[in-house]
Amino acid sequence: MGVARSQRRRSSSQPRAKRINGASKALNSSKPIKFTLSSDPKLHQAVREAEEQILAAVAQCGYDDQSTFAIRISLEEALVNAIKHGNKLDPSKKVWVEAKISPKRAQIEIEDQGPGFDRTSVPDPTAEENLCKCSGRGILLMETYMNSVSWTKQGRRVKMVRVNQRHFPG
């Protein structure tokens, strides 16, 4: 799935902004895009709006289709992991998202309030005994599609980086 792009041109030279959680964010700003999200599954619209704004910045910076797809999948997986596995769907717990999007690279950091985890203890979803399991592939997808993925704060924070292939074909 690609990101739909508007064919209309803006008459103003001002960057388009969206309002998320009461804050206005300029999409082509060099400032980070930040969100604080609840882990309440009933508030999934706020998560979708955060994803949409980050992907709009990716589109505005001219990312190729492969990079856009990689960022979309990895962002979705990281948010699901933070809300579902990290915060255990506890509505009182928050997830913090910070995205720095430039024409050359996208850096996304997501942190939850859960107990954390040891990345080396996560079962390999490609192992024979795990092939038929319905979950357990999110980390594999993130690590496959992003150029780098690192875990800090005892596994409560993930930092993902994807280089725009239009600038650095590889």
C-alpha positions as CSV (number, residue, x, y, z in Angstrom):
1,M,0.0,0.0,0.0
2,G,1.3,3.4,-0.9
3,V,0.6,6.8,0.6
4,A,-2.0,8.7,-1.4
5,R,-0.7,12.1,-2.5
6,S,-2.9,15.1,-3.2
7,Q,-2.7,16.4,-6.7
8,R,-3.8,19.9,-5.6
9,R,-1.2,22.6,-5.0
10,R,-1.4,24.9,-2.1
11,S,-1.7,28.6,-2.9
12,S,0.2,29.5,0.2
13,S,3.9,29.0,0.8
14,Q,3.1,28.0,4.4
15,P,3.5,24.3,5.3
16,R,0.3,22.3,5.8
17,A,-0.4,21.6,9.4
18,K,-2.6,19.0,11.2
19,R,-4.0,19.2,14.7
20,I,-3.3,16.1,16.7
21,N,-4.0,16.0,20.5
22,G,-4.6,19.7,20.4
23,A,-1.2,20.6,18.9
24,S,-0.5,21.9,15.4
25,K,2.4,20.3,13.6
26,A,4.0,21.7,10.4
27,L,4.7,18.8,8.1
28,N,7.9,20.1,6.5
29,S,9.3,21.5,9.7
30,S,12.7,20.4,10.9
31,K,11.2,20.1,14.3
32,P,10.3,16.6,15.6
33,I,6.7,15.5,15.4
34,K,5.7,14.4,18.9
35,F,2.7,12.6,20.3
36,T,1.6,11.3,23.6
37,L,-0.9,8.5,23.2
38,S,-3.1,6.6,25.6
39,S,-2.9,2.8,25.6
40,D,-6.7,2.6,25.7
41,P,-7.8,0.4,22.8
42,K,-11.0,2.5,22.5
43,L,-8.9,5.5,21.4
44,H,-7.3,3.9,18.4
45,Q,-8.3,6.9,16.2
46,A,-5.5,9.0,18.0
47,V,-3.0,6.3,17.0
48,R,-4.2,6.4,13.4
49,E,-4.0,10.2,13.3
50,A,-0.4,10.0,14.6
51,E,0.5,7.4,11.9
52,E,-1.2,9.5,9.2
53,Q,0.7,12.6,10.2
54,I,4.1,10.8,10.2
55,L,3.3,9.2,6.9
56,A,2.2,12.6,5.5
57,A,5.6,14.0,6.4
58,V,7.3,11.0,4.8
59,A,5.3,11.7,1.6
60,Q,6.1,15.4,1.7
61,C,9.8,14.6,1.9
62,G,9.5,12.5,-1.2
63,Y,10.2,9.0,0.0
64,D,10.1,6.2,-2.5
65,D,7.4,3.5,-2.3
66,Q,9.6,0.9,-0.7
67,S,10.8,3.3,2.1
68,T,7.2,4.5,2.7
69,F,6.0,0.9,3.0
70,A,8.8,0.0,5.3
71,I,8.1,3.0,7.6
72,R,4.3,2.3,7.6
73,I,4.7,-1.3,8.6
74,S,7.4,-0.7,11.2
75,L,5.5,2.2,12.7
76,E,2.3,0.2,13.0
77,E,4.1,-2.8,14.6
78,A,6.1,-0.6,17.0
79,L,2.9,1.2,18.2
80,V,1.0,-2.1,18.6
81,N,3.9,-3.6,20.5
82,A,4.1,-0.6,22.8
83,I,0.3,-0.4,23.5
84,K,-0.5,-4.2,23.6
85,H,2.7,-5.8,24.9
86,G,4.4,-3.0,26.7
87,N,1.5,-1.2,28.4
88,K,-0.8,-4.3,28.3
89,L,-3.7,-2.1,27.0
90,D,-3.7,-0.2,30.3
91,P,-5.6,3.1,29.6
92,S,-3.7,4.8,32.4
93,K,-0.3,4.2,30.6
94,K,1.0,6.4,27.8
95,V,3.1,5.8,24.7
96,W,5.4,8.6,23.5
97,V,6.2,9.0,19.9
98,E,8.8,11.3,18.3
99,A,9.5,11.3,14.6
100,K,12.2,13.3,12.8
101,I,11.6,13.2,9.1
102,S,13.9,14.7,6.6
103,P,14.3,14.1,2.8
104,K,17.3,11.8,3.6
105,R,16.1,9.8,6.6
106,A,13.2,9.0,8.9
107,Q,13.9,8.4,12.6
108,I,11.1,7.3,14.8
109,E,11.3,6.7,18.5
110,I,8.5,5.0,20.5
111,E,8.5,4.5,24.3
112,D,6.0,2.8,26.5
113,Q,5.5,2.6,30.3
114,G,5.6,-1.2,30.5
115,P,8.2,-3.4,32.3
116,G,10.4,-3.7,29.2
117,F,11.8,-6.9,27.7
118,D,15.0,-8.5,26.7
119,R,15.2,-8.6,22.9
120,T,17.4,-11.7,22.9
121,S,14.7,-13.6,24.7
122,V,12.0,-13.1,22.1
123,P,11.4,-16.3,20.2
124,D,12.4,-16.5,16.5
125,P,9.2,-16.4,14.5
126,T,10.9,-18.2,11.6
127,A,11.8,-21.2,13.8
128,E,9.8,-24.4,13.0
129,E,8.0,-24.4,16.3
130,N,6.8,-20.8,15.8
131,L,5.7,-20.9,12.2
132,C,2.0,-21.5,12.9
133,K,1.7,-19.0,15.8
134,C,-0.6,-16.0,15.1
135,S,1.7,-13.4,16.7
136,G,5.4,-12.7,17.2
137,R,6.4,-11.2,13.9
138,G,6.3,-7.5,14.6
139,I,9.9,-7.2,15.8
140,L,11.1,-9.3,12.8
141,L,9.2,-7.0,10.4
142,M,10.7,-3.8,12.0
143,E,14.2,-5.2,11.9
144,T,13.8,-6.4,8.4
145,Y,12.3,-3.2,6.9
146,M,14.2,-0.5,8.7
147,N,17.8,0.3,8.2
148,S,18.5,0.2,11.9
149,V,16.5,-0.7,15.0
150,S,17.8,-0.3,18.5
151,W,16.2,-1.0,21.9
152,T,17.0,1.1,25.1
153,K,15.5,1.6,28.5
154,Q,15.3,-2.1,29.1
155,G,13.3,-2.6,25.9
156,R,10.8,0.1,26.6
157,R,12.1,2.4,23.9
158,V,12.7,1.5,20.3
159,K,14.6,3.8,17.8
160,M,14.0,3.0,14.1
161,V,15.8,4.6,11.2
162,R,15.0,4.3,7.5
163,V,17.1,6.0,4.8
164,N,15.2,7.4,1.8
165,Q,16.2,5.2,-1.1
166,R,15.7,8.2,-3.5
167,H,18.7,9.9,-1.9
168,F,20.8,6.8,-1.1
169,P,19.8,3.9,-3.4
170,G,21.2,0.7,-2.2
